[in-house]
Amino acid sequence: MPDALERLTPQQRHLLTQRFGRIVVVADMSWGLVSTTVLAVDTDDGRLVVKAGGTPDRHIGREISAHERWTAPWVRCGRAARMVFADRAAKLVVTEYLSGRLVQGTAASSRPDVYEQAGALLAQFHCQERVVDEGYERSANTKTLRWLAAPHRIGPDVAGRLRSMVEGWPTPTATLVPTHGDWQSRNWLADDAGTVKVIDFGRAAMRPAGEDFERLAVREFLRVPGAEQAFLRGYGEDPREEDAWFRQRVRAAVAVAVWAFHVGDDCYEAEGHRMIAEALARTSTVAR
């Protein structure tokens, strides 16, 4: 797949050749919606995964930081790949290749033990660090208002309701932990033994623990009977405080609807609009 390598910048290709010599692309695993190229490659060091960011990319730096700070417990037990090379300035990271198939869209996505493992893995990730942040909620509200000020297809009346709601929210102190940021079955692998492994740290950052429940809450927890209960068994508790969780659901809904519109993902945008409608429906009976 020589064309796949051509999507990398000359600097990125030079760094790869300098470090690994022979590089043969065996699979293009890019999502195609953003500027990040993801390739499985064969090298003299074995099979590896290359992630290379384009000019607007903001994910590679987070991926590198996550490997430097937080993935070690998973790497030690074979649940995440080891980083073997990185260059922040070039927006380039190379990791080991993990065996297994994506859980999303396979029989594994319906197995309770997969969700129990995922819950336990997440608890292990979250417990590594804990920081009290007085400004997190205020910053999160400001970001949501910026999304609403950007071009989108949210109706004007709905956007007005959302804006008024966010502007009236409290800004309590938040406790932040290391979060994956996109915790759902499309970022889990399951090998032949049924062992769950974790990929893609491009959204990893310090956030409230409950934010790693958000993607699951609008997808797998709704579609897979018993998934939420199994996940909580693995995690050990439910960190979602009711009011903070509601605010997070609204913020996520707005971000999904606006971001998906910007990148042209109509299905994901529709999911964001559904999330907004569900959140607003709750406000008729619940004061926040």
KATAPE-V925816 format. One record per helix or strand of 3 or more residues. SS is the DSSP state (2 for helix, 1 for strand). FROM is the first residue (numbers start at 1). TO is the last residue. If there is no record, write none. Layout:
{{SS/FROM/TO} {SS/FROM/TO}}
This chain:
{{2/2/6} {2/10/20} {1/24/28} {1/37/43} {1/46/52} {2/59/69} {2/72/76} {1/83/87} {1/92/96} {2/107/110} {2/112/126} {1/131/133} {2/136/149} {2/156/167} {1/174/179} {2/185/187} {1/188/190} {1/196/198} {1/205/207} {2/209/218} {2/220/223} {2/227/235} {2/242/263} {2/266/282}}
